[in-house]
Amino acid sequence: MSSSIAGAPAAGKMSREERKVLAGTLVGTTIEWYDFFIYAQAAGLVLATLYFGPVSEGPMGQVVSFATIGISFLFRPLGAVVAGHLGDKLGRKKMLVFTLLMMGASTALIGLVPTYAQIGVAAPILLVLLRILQGFSAGGEWGGAALLSVEHAPVNKRGLFGAYPQIGVPIGMILATFVMYVLSTSLTEEQFLSWGWRIPFLFSVVLIGVGYFIRRSVDESPIFLEIQERKKESSAPLAQLFKHNTREVVLSALIFIANNAAGYLVIAFFASYATGKADDGGLGMHRPSVLLATTLGSFGWLIFTMYGGILSDRIGRIRTFQIGYAWVFLWAVPMFLLIDTANIVLFAVAIFVLTIGLGLSYGPQSALYAEMFPARVRYSGVSIGYALGAILGGAFAPTIAQMLLNETGWSPSIGIYIMVLCVISFAAVSMVKETRGADLHVDEVHKSKR
């Protein structure tokens, strides 16, 4: 078998189709994660006040608001199972278009939900139902984007190609935070709470239109087409997945938990903690300044995620992950000591330094996961592993962080929580045999027994 995929050059400039694939995966994941993160930003800043009535006052209101972030994660595995199964049967491209449209519709509708003061308990119920739809679509999104990019890549550039859907996450984060910053500086507090916070959700309709057009133009993964051509497609890929690759599913979930938990502190918790009232355990910092600092600090996530993918092509996926998790482990407590100074420059530095480790333990993920599973069940395997890792890691990380802060009054306790997760993820990735250069084609049905 050639060392590169279906006519893709092993070296030199990217082909036109490769550029289309990378653009499609990058734009699509950026838009989908913008949708997901704009909710996380709103949950940290306004939703507790507007949607949770009797419990909206004080730190408990923020705990409940953060919990709605986690609820959607519980439905990611269902989305991963459905999208993974259909993606293995019908193709990566069709499921990517479907999940993109579902995410956009649910996000726009969140921007139209009346508040608790207007319709009472129906307001949080509608909010949670739409979050469930977001979680379902997000569960199927990442696997398809990761596989389209990696399966189109030359064998020696899988880490680089796989980093493109990964950087959609920090770009979506930057976009979501920057939109909130613009609104916070352009509107009065009353205007922002009344209607301004809804604008980012409704803006999703425009972004979805752009993403749909781009994704429709991308060709199907060559490896999926190879499966179809050979007519070896399984009638029950999920059954095959759990018969032969349960170990890989479990390890892929554990590998992700520390990165996802620390990432959701950046996405949702830090801004809430920094801008919260001192009486409620917050730092009382200026909201627009915090949002801008988060936006600028998050550029490190983008830079080091891309570098993590490139580095993994040179030194291996496992070593790159290990370096990333060691970095997050060492920085977890010092980071909170900087944040607690309530100095906006040190706040931005704390986030930026954290994103070095986040990027190194996120950039290689697409390539690692794709190389861990055989082609017939790859979409299902990477999607379900990713979704389970997100539940164990980021789903309730902001909620746990807020509860630790409420109970201990000492923010470094959150850092210790992240350190424990880093140990688990470091151990899990160390149990995987280096995958760089693995054959991605259909012949490896029993890779779990290698």
Buried (B, 14 or more C-beta within 10 A) or exposed (E): EEEBBBEBEEEEEBBEBBEBBBBBBBBBBBBBBBBBBBBBBBBBBBBBBBBBBEBBEBBBBBBBBBBBBBBBBBBBBBBBBBBBBBBBBBBBBBBBBBBBBBBBBBBBBBBEBEBBEEEEEEBBEBBBBBBBBBBBBBBBBBBBBBBBBBBBBBBBBBBBBBBBBBBBBBBBBBBBBBBBBBBBEEBEEEEBBEEBBBBBBBBBEEBBEEBBEBBEEBBBBBBBBBBEEEEEBBEEBBEBBEEBBEEBBBBBBBBBBBBBBBBBBBBBBBBBBBBBEEEBBBBEBBBBBBBBBBBBBBBBBBBBBBBBBBBBBEBBBBBBBBBBBBBBBBBBBBBBEBBBEBBBEBBBBBBBBBBBBBBBBBBBBBBBBBBBBBBBBBBBBBBBBBBBBBBBBBBBBBBBBBBBBBEEEEBBBBBBBBBEBBEBBBEBBBEBEEBBEBBBBBEBBEBBEE
